[in-house]
Amino acid sequence: MTTMLQEPRAVAAPVTADDVRRGELAAFLRSRRERVSPEQAGLPRGPRRRTPGLRREEVAHLAAVGVTWYTWLEQARDIKVSPQVLDAIARALQLDRSERSHLFALANAVDPVPENDCPGVSADLRMMLEQLEPFPACVQNSRYDLLAYNRTYSVLLGDLDRLPPEERNCMWLAFTNAEVRATLCDLEETTRAMAARFRASMADHLGEPAWERFLAKLLAASPEFRMFWARHEVAPITSPRLRSHRHPAVGELRFNFTGLWTGPHPGGRMLTLTPADQATRERLDRLSALARSGGV
């Protein structure tokens, strides 16, 4: 009996996470391209058009990239793509904010024009802040911008409404505003911890222009921040905290901080300061009454 030897079969390479991501990116680009009509893109339709939406060469033209390169992108080829090119493609395909975020996530790239971490504060959240009186409360994004706050929180730090919007940031106030710094009983411990939490948050936003500009602004304005930043200390933003404030009208106030995320983390967060002792509870009532009367 003659034994037939079979040729060994080639073993297919395993599918990697990058393969899956490139495939999803290619399918997403094709679906978005087919959705945009030539008229929407400001292009003539021309005769004998069979392709739904835009052609590949039209997207490449609108994004100012090579046709072959864009074709490879839609074919899930393993090629490098810069954030600037992705930005141009997103504009050519008229992607909305959610679609744009999805595009950059699939490309494993950092968006050079990222969405605000917490673009707005709803009327319901503002109502909650008011109902928390006399407890100080605010809503801030992951960069510590103050997006909304109640009366007691404002007067606790002086008068936030007097400040221009670009200065209403907890990090900026703690390191550069003399009036706010005077309210912090444990100034060095508090600012050091804030710098450590900011560094931990910054890791999720490396390369984002808004974060990089704010970091540069802090480094230029505060020698104290530069010193803490050079230590590379990190602390979780959710770490429990007890903080004491000193107010000229009512005296020392000791608070426990509670942070509640208002959406996906990292994003908007509602921060509530609750009294750590009975004396603080009584002084908060006085502070809130002064705020309502305009006496602070």
N, C-alpha and C positions, 0 to 999 in steps of 0.2 A: 504493500500500500504506500502510495506516495503522499507525503505530508506537505501541504501547501503552506508556505510561510507568508503570513500577512504583513503588509507594510505597517509600521507603527503609525498610529494616528497622531496628528499634531494636537497638542494640548492648548486650548484657548487660554489666552492670558486672562487672569481674574479681573473683573470689573472693579475699579477703584471708586472712591468717593469723588475724586476729581473728574472721572469719566462721567459719572452721574450728573455732576454739577454742569459740566460742559454740555451734556445732552439736554438738560433742562433749559440752559441758557439759549441754546440753538432753537429749541421749540418755542420758547417765549418770544424771541426776536421775530421768528417767522409769523407767529400769531399777531403780534403788534404791527408788523409791516403790512399784513394783509388787511388790517382794520382801517388804515389811513388811506383816504382817496387822494388822487393827484390834485384835485381841486383844493382839498384841505391843506395840502403841502405847498400850494401856490404853483403847481406845475400843470402844463397842458395835458389833457387826457390823451390826445392823439388817436389815430385810427387803429383798429385791429388789436385792441388791448384785451388780452385774455386773463392776465394776472389780476386776481382780486387785490385791490389796494395798490401799494407801491411795488415797483420792481427793485431788485437788489441794487442795481446800478444807480437807481434814483436815491435810495437811502444813502449809499456811499457818497453820491454827489452832495446831498444835503448836509451830511456829516463831515465832508471834506476828508474822506479816507479812501484808500484804494479799493476798487471793486473786488479784486481777488482776495484781498485781506478780509473784507466784510463777508464774502462768500465763505471763506474758511471758517469764520466765526459762526455762521449759520449751519455749517457742516460739522460743528463740534470738534474742529481741529484743535490740537494742543498748541495754542499760540498765546503770546503775552498781549495783554490789552491794558492800556494806561487809564487812570481815572479820567483824564482829560478827553480821551477818545470816547469813553463810555458816556461822559456828559454830553458830547456832541451827538452821539447816537440817540440818547434819551430825548434830546431836543428835536432831532429829526423825526422821531417816531411819536412826538407829542405825548410823552408819558406823563401821567399824573403823579402825585407824590408817592402814592403806594406802589405804583408800577416802577417808578424810578428806584425806590428803596429795594424792591425785589430784584431789579436788574443788577444793582451793585452787590447785593448779597450773593446772587448766583455767580457773578464774576469774581467773588472773593476780593473785592476792592473797597477802598474807603471813598465815600462820596465827597468831592471837593466842595459841594454846596449842600451840606446836610440840612435836614429839617430841624427846626427848633425842637429841643427835647420836650417841651410842653407848650404848644403853640397858643393855648388860650386857657382861661379859667371860666368854667361854666357858671351860670347863674345859681345853680344848685350848690356848687362848691362855695361860692361867695356867701350864700345864705347860711351854710354850715359854719363858716368862719364867724359870722355875726352871732349865731346862736351859741357859740362857744364862750362868748363874753361871760365873766371877766377874764377867762383864761386867754393869754396871748396865743395867737395861732397865725400861721401863714401858709402859703403854697409857694414852693420853690422848685426849680428844675434841678437836674443833676449837676449843673454848673454853679448852683447856689444863687442864681438870679431870683430875686423876690418878685413873684408874679401877682400876688394878692396877699392882703393881711388885714386883720381887724384893728379896731382903734387901740385896744390895749397893747397889741404888739408894736404898733407904731410909736406910741408914747414911751414904751419901755426902752426903745432905742433912741429917744429924742423926739424927732418928728420926721418920719420917713417921707411924708408928703412934700416936705420942703426941698428934698433932694431931687436932682434930675434923674430920670429913669435909669440911665446908664450907670449910676452909682448905687442903685438899690440892689446890691449883691452882698450876701453875708460875708464872703471872703474879703471883698474889697473894704467893707465897713470895718471888719475886725482888725485889718492890718493898716488902714490908712485914715480912718475917721476918728479924730481925737475925742469927740463927744461919745461915740459908741464905745470906744476903748475904755473910757472912764467908767462905763457901767459894768465892765467885766471884773468881777472880784479876783478871779485867778487868771489874770491876763495871759501870762506866758504859757501856763498849762492849757488854757483854752485855745489859743492861737496855734500852739504846736499840734494839738489834736486835730484842729481844723485843717492844717496843712497836710497832715498824714491822711485824712479822709479824702481831701481833694486829690492827692496823688493817686489814691486807689481808684477814684472815679475817672481820673485822666487816662488811665490805662485803656478804657473802653472808647476813647475819643482821640487817640494819637493820630496826628496828621490832619485833624479837622481844623480848618482855618479859624473859626470862632474861638475854639478852645486854645489854639496856639497863640492867638492875639491876646486873649485874656491872661494867659500865663505870662507872656512877655510884659504885659502891662503891670502885673503884680510884681514881677521880678525887678522891674525898673523903679517902681514906686516905694518898695518896702525892703530895707536891709534885713529886717527881722524875718520876712518871708524868705528871702534869699538864703539866710542861714538855715532855716528849717528845711527848705527844699533840697539843700545840698546834703542833708542827712539821709535822704531816700527812705524815710519812715513811712509806713502805710498802716492804715487802720480801716476796718470795715465801716461803711456809712451807717450800718444798723447797730453799731455797738451801743450799749446802754450808757446814758450820760446823765450826770447831775451837774447843773451849772448854777452859779450864783451871780445875780446882777445887783448893782447898787444904784438905786434911783434917788435923785436929790429930794424928791417930794415925799417919799414914803419909806425910804431906807432899804435895807438888804432884802432881796427876794431869792429864795432857793427853789429851783425847778427841776422836775424830771421831764426829759424830752421824750415824746412819742412821735415816731414818723410813720405815716400811712401812705403807701403808694396809691396814686389816683389812676394809674394806668400801667402799661407794661414797664417792668424794671429793666434798665434805668430810665427814668422819665420824671413826670411830675410827682411831687410828694407833699402831703399836708403835714406840717410840723406843729404839734401842740405842746405848750409848756404848762404842765400841771403843778400845783404847789406841793412842795416836798414836806411842808409842816404847816401847822395851824396859823402861826404868825404870818407866813407868806400868804395864806388864804385870806386873812383879814386885810393885809396890806394891798392885795390885789383888788379887793372890793373898793378900797379908797382910791387906788390908781384908776380904776375904771370909772368911778364917779367923777374924778377930776378930768378925765378925758372927755366924758360926755358934756361936762359943763364948760369945757374950753379953758380950764384953769391950769393946764399943764403946758 
